[in-house]
Amino acid sequence: MAQRSIVRTKAVVLRSIDYGETSQIVTLFTQEKGKLGVMAKGARRPKSSFGATLQPMAYTQVVFYHKPSRTLQTLSESSHVQSFHRLREKLPTITVGLRIVELVDALMEEEDPQPAAFALVVRALHRLNIAEARVSNLWPYVQLQLAQILGVAPAVDRTRVEAVTGDEGLLSLADGGVYPADGTPDQPKRASRAALRAYAVCARADLDTVMRLTMSPAVRREVEALVRDFLRYQFDDAYPDRSRSVIEQIEGAKPTGRAT
């Protein structure tokens, strides 16, 4: 008979939905157990001890009762490890943060610990919380790093990137590599030289270098499309698009401002 155990671990909240009159069902990405669902009884009561710790993107310390035979565990405690309060103050940081947790929710298997992916998500949310500019650079970076962790690392070779000398080159959706325009990669996608070089930086450089990368709005959109098409090719229907469509509607209703 499966025994119930008490688990204490760090977690990032991926999503939550209301359940009944006072409770919530919360999907966590935990350091110890990977992604799993918990029932937070009474979380919606005005004086709930959970407070704001169950909002998406929250970085928390949780305690729950774990029983292997259950698909939904019982959450007993939750407290902030670090409060990313600045992350929620601006639309660009909210946008990137929500996309990150949605992607993790879509690509992670239930109860499959992925410590490297967990560390990546925490590092990205922390950077979003302190970044003053170019926060959108985190989105392609996190996607390509997560792909590498999950076994589909982009085959970006510096020599081939430097061989893209004309206005355009190619991205292979099959291996994520950059090729010159006269190359013959599998599943090629044509793109501008500027976008392919920016894509290569996001795939291979460290986070500090990526955050210094300057892209025009047109190049940024092209890079995001390249990354999206690569991940869609690798993960099929698992790649999520729901938050992107919602965010585009929000941004379309706001006055156009300076790109970040």
C-alpha positions as CSV (number, residue, x, y, z in Angstrom):
1,M,0.0,0.0,0.0
2,A,1.4,3.4,-1.0
3,Q,2.4,5.5,2.0
4,R,1.7,9.2,2.4
5,S,4.8,11.3,3.0
6,I,5.3,15.0,3.8
7,V,7.3,16.9,1.2
8,R,8.9,20.2,1.7
9,T,10.4,21.8,-1.4
10,K,10.8,25.0,-3.4
11,A,8.4,25.6,-6.2
12,V,7.3,28.0,-9.0
13,V,3.6,28.4,-9.4
14,L,2.6,27.6,-13.0
15,R,-1.2,28.2,-12.9
16,S,-4.1,28.0,-10.5
17,I,-7.9,27.6,-10.9
18,D,-10.7,28.2,-8.5
19,Y,-12.3,25.1,-7.0
20,G,-15.6,25.2,-5.1
21,E,-16.3,28.3,-3.0
22,T,-13.0,28.7,-1.2
23,S,-10.3,26.4,-2.6
24,Q,-7.9,26.4,-5.6
25,I,-6.2,23.7,-7.7
26,V,-2.6,24.8,-8.2
27,T,-0.1,23.4,-10.7
28,L,3.5,23.7,-9.2
29,F,6.9,23.1,-10.8
30,T,8.8,21.8,-7.8
31,Q,12.5,21.3,-7.3
32,E,12.1,17.9,-5.8
33,K,9.1,16.3,-7.5
34,G,8.9,18.2,-10.8
35,K,5.5,19.3,-12.0
36,L,2.4,18.3,-10.0
37,G,-1.0,19.5,-9.0
38,V,-2.1,20.3,-5.4
39,M,-5.3,21.2,-3.7
40,A,-5.1,24.3,-1.7
41,K,-8.1,24.2,0.6
42,G,-9.4,27.5,1.8
43,A,-6.9,29.4,-0.4
44,R,-9.6,31.9,-1.5
45,R,-10.7,32.9,2.0
46,P,-9.9,36.5,2.9
47,K,-7.7,35.5,5.8
48,S,-6.1,32.5,4.1
49,S,-2.5,31.7,5.2
50,F,-1.5,31.1,1.6
51,G,-1.9,34.8,0.8
52,A,-0.4,35.7,-2.6
53,T,1.9,32.7,-2.7
54,L,-0.2,30.8,-5.2
55,Q,-0.3,33.3,-8.0
56,P,1.4,32.3,-11.3
57,M,5.1,33.1,-11.3
58,A,5.3,33.0,-7.5
59,Y,8.5,31.5,-6.2
60,T,7.6,29.6,-3.0
61,Q,8.5,27.1,-0.3
62,V,5.7,24.6,-0.1
63,V,4.8,21.7,2.1
64,F,2.3,19.1,0.9
65,Y,1.2,15.6,1.6
66,H,2.3,13.3,-1.2
67,K,0.7,10.0,-2.0
68,P,1.9,8.3,-5.2
69,S,-1.5,6.9,-6.1
70,R,-3.1,10.4,-6.2
71,T,-3.0,12.8,-9.2
72,L,-3.8,15.7,-6.9
73,Q,-1.8,16.2,-3.6
74,T,-2.9,18.2,-0.6
75,L,-1.0,21.5,0.0
76,S,-0.6,22.4,3.7
77,E,1.8,25.4,3.7
78,S,3.2,27.9,1.2
79,S,5.5,30.9,1.7
80,H,7.5,33.2,-0.5
81,V,11.2,32.2,-1.1
82,Q,11.6,35.5,-3.0
83,S,8.9,38.0,-3.8
84,F,9.1,39.1,-7.4
85,H,6.9,42.1,-6.8
86,R,8.5,44.3,-9.5
87,L,7.9,41.6,-12.1
88,R,4.2,42.3,-11.9
89,E,4.4,46.1,-12.3
90,K,4.9,46.3,-16.1
91,L,3.2,44.5,-19.0
92,P,6.5,43.5,-20.7
93,T,7.7,41.6,-17.7
94,I,4.3,40.1,-17.0
95,T,4.2,39.0,-20.6
96,V,7.5,37.2,-20.6
97,G,6.9,35.6,-17.1
98,L,3.5,34.2,-18.1
99,R,4.9,32.8,-21.3
100,I,7.7,31.1,-19.4
101,V,5.4,29.4,-16.9
102,E,2.9,28.4,-19.6
103,L,5.7,26.8,-21.6
104,V,7.0,24.9,-18.6
105,D,3.5,23.7,-17.8
106,A,3.1,22.5,-21.4
107,L,6.4,20.7,-21.9
108,M,7.1,19.2,-18.5
109,E,5.9,15.7,-17.6
110,E,4.0,15.0,-14.4
111,E,6.3,14.2,-11.4
112,D,9.5,14.2,-13.5
113,P,12.1,16.1,-11.6
114,Q,14.1,18.5,-13.8
115,P,16.5,20.4,-11.6
116,A,18.3,22.2,-14.4
117,A,14.9,23.4,-15.8
118,F,13.8,24.5,-12.4
119,A,17.0,26.5,-11.9
120,L,16.5,28.0,-15.4
121,V,13.0,29.2,-14.5
122,V,14.0,30.7,-11.2
123,R,17.0,32.4,-12.8
124,A,14.8,33.9,-15.5
125,L,12.1,35.1,-13.2
126,H,14.7,36.7,-10.9
127,R,16.2,38.5,-13.9
128,L,12.8,39.7,-15.0
129,N,12.3,41.1,-11.6
130,I,15.5,43.2,-11.7
131,A,15.9,44.0,-15.4
132,E,15.5,47.6,-16.5
133,A,15.7,47.0,-20.3
134,R,15.5,44.4,-23.0
135,V,13.4,42.1,-20.9
136,S,11.9,40.5,-24.1
137,N,15.4,38.9,-24.7
138,L,14.7,36.4,-22.0
139,W,11.8,34.8,-23.9
140,P,13.9,33.3,-26.8
141,Y,16.7,32.5,-24.4
142,V,14.6,30.5,-22.0
143,Q,12.9,28.6,-24.8
144,L,16.2,27.5,-26.4
145,Q,17.8,26.7,-23.1
146,L,14.7,24.6,-22.1
147,A,14.9,22.8,-25.4
148,Q,18.5,21.9,-24.7
149,I,17.6,20.6,-21.2
150,L,14.9,18.4,-22.8
151,G,17.3,16.9,-25.3
152,V,16.8,19.0,-28.5
153,A,19.7,21.4,-28.2
154,P,20.0,23.8,-31.2
155,A,23.0,22.7,-33.3
156,V,24.3,26.2,-33.6
157,D,27.9,26.1,-35.0
158,R,29.9,29.3,-35.0
159,T,31.6,28.6,-38.3
160,R,28.2,28.2,-40.1
161,V,26.8,31.3,-38.4
162,E,29.8,33.3,-39.7
163,A,29.3,31.8,-43.1
164,V,26.0,33.7,-43.4
165,T,27.4,36.7,-45.2
166,G,24.6,37.8,-47.4
167,D,21.3,39.4,-46.4
168,E,19.7,36.1,-45.7
169,G,20.4,32.6,-44.4
170,L,18.6,29.5,-43.3
171,L,17.5,28.0,-40.0
172,S,17.0,24.2,-39.9
173,L,13.9,23.3,-38.0
174,A,15.2,19.8,-37.8
175,D,18.3,20.5,-35.8
176,G,18.0,24.2,-34.9
177,G,21.2,25.1,-36.7
178,V,22.0,28.2,-38.7
179,Y,23.2,27.8,-42.3
180,P,24.3,30.0,-45.2
181,A,21.7,30.7,-47.9
182,D,23.3,28.1,-50.2
183,G,23.2,25.4,-47.6
184,T,21.0,22.3,-47.7
185,P,19.8,21.7,-44.1
186,D,16.7,19.6,-43.3
187,Q,13.5,21.6,-43.0
188,P,15.0,24.9,-43.9
189,K,13.4,28.3,-43.0
190,R,14.7,31.4,-44.6
191,A,15.5,34.4,-42.4
192,S,17.5,37.6,-42.3
193,R,21.2,37.5,-41.4
194,A,20.5,39.9,-38.4
195,A,17.8,37.6,-37.0
196,L,19.9,34.4,-37.5
197,R,22.8,36.0,-35.6
198,A,20.6,37.1,-32.8
199,Y,19.0,33.7,-32.7
200,A,22.5,32.1,-32.4
201,V,23.4,34.5,-29.5
202,C,20.2,33.4,-27.6
203,A,21.0,29.8,-28.2
204,R,24.7,29.7,-27.2
205,A,25.5,32.8,-25.1
206,D,25.2,33.2,-21.4
207,L,22.3,35.2,-19.9
208,D,24.3,38.4,-19.3
209,T,25.4,38.5,-22.9
210,V,21.8,37.8,-24.1
211,M,20.5,40.7,-22.0
212,R,23.0,43.1,-23.6
213,L,21.8,42.1,-27.1
214,T,20.0,44.9,-29.0
215,M,17.4,44.0,-31.6
216,S,15.1,46.2,-33.6
217,P,11.4,45.4,-33.3
218,A,11.4,43.7,-36.7
219,V,14.4,41.5,-35.9
220,R,12.9,40.7,-32.5
221,R,9.7,39.5,-34.1
222,E,11.7,37.4,-36.6
223,V,13.8,35.8,-33.9
224,E,10.7,34.9,-31.8
225,A,9.1,33.4,-34.9
226,L,12.3,31.3,-35.6
227,V,12.3,30.0,-32.0
228,R,8.6,29.3,-32.0
229,D,8.8,27.4,-35.3
230,F,11.8,25.4,-34.1
231,L,10.1,24.4,-30.9
232,R,6.8,23.6,-32.7
233,Y,8.7,21.3,-35.0
234,Q,10.3,19.5,-32.1
235,F,7.4,19.3,-29.7
236,D,4.4,19.3,-32.1
237,D,1.1,20.3,-30.5
238,A,2.7,20.5,-27.0
239,Y,4.0,24.0,-27.8
240,P,1.5,26.5,-26.2
241,D,0.1,29.5,-27.9
242,R,-2.8,30.6,-25.6
243,S,-0.9,33.3,-23.7
244,R,0.6,34.7,-26.9
245,S,-2.8,35.3,-28.5
246,V,-4.2,36.9,-25.2
247,I,-1.1,39.1,-24.9
248,E,-1.4,40.2,-28.5
249,Q,-5.0,41.3,-27.9
250,I,-3.9,43.3,-24.8
251,E,-1.0,44.9,-26.6
252,G,-3.2,45.7,-29.6
253,A,-5.6,47.7,-27.4
254,K,-2.8,49.8,-25.8
255,P,-1.1,52.8,-27.3
256,T,2.2,51.9,-29.0
257,G,5.2,52.8,-26.8
258,R,9.0,52.4,-26.9
259,A,10.1,48.8,-27.5
260,T,11.7,47.0,-24.5
